[in-house]
Amino acid sequence: MAIGRLVRFNTERGFGFVELDYPPGADVFIHGVVLRRAGIVAPKNGQALAFEVDDYNGKQRVKSCEAIKSYADSAATSDD
């Protein structure tokens, strides 16, 4: 599975892009339906995701994903 963050998500149009953290590469298209299947009903830019990439008509897209907790999320909620 690849790891990245949701960027440039447009709730009105129902799609956005995921920026790859690992392995590095170009942004990948993601449809709102994929997020809803993963239980993400209110997608927010910056949400960390683990996801599977699929080729569709010569372009990459996210075919499945799951929300993950990133290091930055853990640091923001620590009690230190």
Buried (B, 14 or more C-beta within 10 A) or exposed (E): EBBBBBBEBEEEEEBBBBBBBEEEEEBBBBBBEBBEEBEBEEBEEEBBBBBEBEEEEEEBBBBEBBBBEBEEBEEEEEEE
